[in-house]
Amino acid sequence: MPERKQLLPQQRPNNNRWASAESRGAMMAEKSGLEKLDIGALSPEQQEKLRQFKITTRIANEKYLRSHPEVEVLLSEFLRDVFLKRPVDIREFAADHFTDPNLSKTICSKLQGNLD
């Protein structure tokens, strides 16, 4: 059997599945046109305003989701179907899923089942 040669990190093939979170972020930034965040670009006052905005937004989102349990059911049913059926064309699958005329009945049924 031939001897296996150890590859240095820079010699290894670029396999996104095994890339670090930092390198995946950099790859995503390259694809989306985003650059690394420059936290020094914001003054301390701007950083605090941004932090407060994020907190306020998160709280508002939580309140909305708590008052609309159908959102959780809608998304969990969609993800369940995706994982079970593993569609090749996820966009087409999503379009079909969310335009299904029976979707409303399905969600209502699931909500009633959760309440019982």
C-alpha positions as CSV (number, residue, x, y, z in Angstrom):
1,M,0.0,0.0,0.0
2,P,1.5,3.4,-0.9
3,E,2.5,5.7,2.0
4,R,0.0,8.5,2.7
5,K,1.6,11.9,2.7
6,Q,0.5,14.4,5.4
7,L,-0.8,17.6,3.9
8,L,-0.1,21.0,5.4
9,P,-3.3,23.0,6.0
10,Q,-2.6,25.3,3.0
11,Q,-2.2,22.1,0.8
12,R,-5.5,20.5,1.8
13,P,-8.4,20.8,-0.6
14,N,-10.9,23.5,0.2
15,N,-13.8,21.6,1.6
16,N,-16.5,23.9,3.0
17,R,-17.9,21.2,5.1
18,W,-14.7,21.1,7.2
19,A,-13.8,24.8,7.1
20,S,-13.6,26.8,10.3
21,A,-16.4,29.2,11.2
22,E,-14.1,32.1,10.5
23,S,-13.1,30.8,7.0
24,R,-16.7,30.0,6.2
25,G,-17.6,33.5,7.2
26,A,-14.9,34.9,4.9
27,M,-16.1,32.7,2.0
28,M,-19.7,33.9,2.6
29,A,-18.4,37.5,2.7
30,E,-16.6,37.1,-0.6
31,K,-19.7,35.7,-2.2
32,S,-22.1,38.4,-0.8
33,G,-19.7,41.3,-1.2
34,L,-19.5,41.9,2.5
35,E,-16.3,42.7,4.1
36,K,-15.1,41.9,7.7
37,L,-16.7,44.1,10.3
38,D,-14.6,47.0,11.5
39,I,-15.9,47.5,15.0
40,G,-13.6,50.5,15.4
41,A,-15.6,52.3,12.7
42,L,-18.3,53.0,15.3
43,S,-17.9,55.4,18.1
44,P,-18.7,54.1,21.6
45,E,-22.0,56.0,21.5
46,Q,-22.9,54.3,18.1
47,Q,-21.9,50.9,19.5
48,E,-24.2,51.4,22.5
49,K,-27.0,52.5,20.2
50,L,-26.5,49.5,18.0
51,R,-26.4,47.2,21.1
52,Q,-29.7,48.7,22.3
53,F,-31.3,48.4,18.9
54,K,-30.3,44.7,18.7
55,I,-31.8,44.1,22.2
56,T,-35.0,46.0,21.3
57,T,-35.4,44.1,18.0
58,R,-34.8,40.7,19.7
59,I,-37.5,41.5,22.3
60,A,-39.9,42.7,19.7
61,N,-39.3,39.5,17.6
62,E,-39.8,37.3,20.7
63,K,-43.1,39.1,21.6
64,Y,-44.3,38.6,18.0
65,L,-43.4,34.9,17.9
66,R,-45.1,34.3,21.3
67,S,-48.3,35.9,20.1
68,H,-48.2,33.9,16.8
69,P,-47.6,30.2,17.6
70,E,-48.6,29.4,14.0
71,V,-45.2,30.7,12.8
72,E,-43.4,28.0,14.8
73,V,-45.7,25.3,13.4
74,L,-45.4,26.6,9.9
75,L,-41.6,26.6,10.0
76,S,-41.3,23.3,11.8
77,E,-43.6,21.6,9.4
78,F,-41.7,23.0,6.4
79,L,-38.3,21.9,7.9
80,R,-39.7,18.5,8.8
81,D,-40.8,18.0,5.2
82,V,-37.5,19.2,3.9
83,F,-35.6,16.7,6.1
84,L,-37.9,13.8,5.3
85,K,-38.1,14.4,1.5
86,R,-34.7,16.0,0.9
87,P,-35.7,17.8,-2.3
88,V,-33.1,18.5,-4.9
89,D,-34.7,21.8,-5.8
90,I,-35.3,23.5,-2.5
91,R,-36.7,26.6,-4.0
92,E,-39.3,24.7,-6.0
93,F,-40.2,22.6,-3.0
94,A,-40.6,25.7,-0.8
95,A,-42.8,27.4,-3.4
96,D,-45.0,24.3,-3.6
97,H,-45.1,23.9,0.2
98,F,-46.1,27.5,1.0
99,T,-48.6,27.8,-1.9
100,D,-50.4,24.5,-0.9
101,P,-54.1,25.3,-0.7
102,N,-54.4,23.0,2.3
103,L,-51.6,24.6,4.2
104,S,-53.9,26.8,6.4
105,K,-55.9,23.7,7.4
106,T,-52.8,21.7,8.2
107,I,-51.4,24.5,10.4
108,C,-54.7,25.0,12.2
109,S,-55.0,21.2,12.7
110,K,-51.5,21.1,14.2
111,L,-52.2,24.1,16.4
112,Q,-55.4,22.4,17.7
113,G,-53.4,19.2,18.3
114,N,-50.8,21.2,20.3
115,L,-53.6,22.7,22.5
116,D,-55.3,19.4,23.3
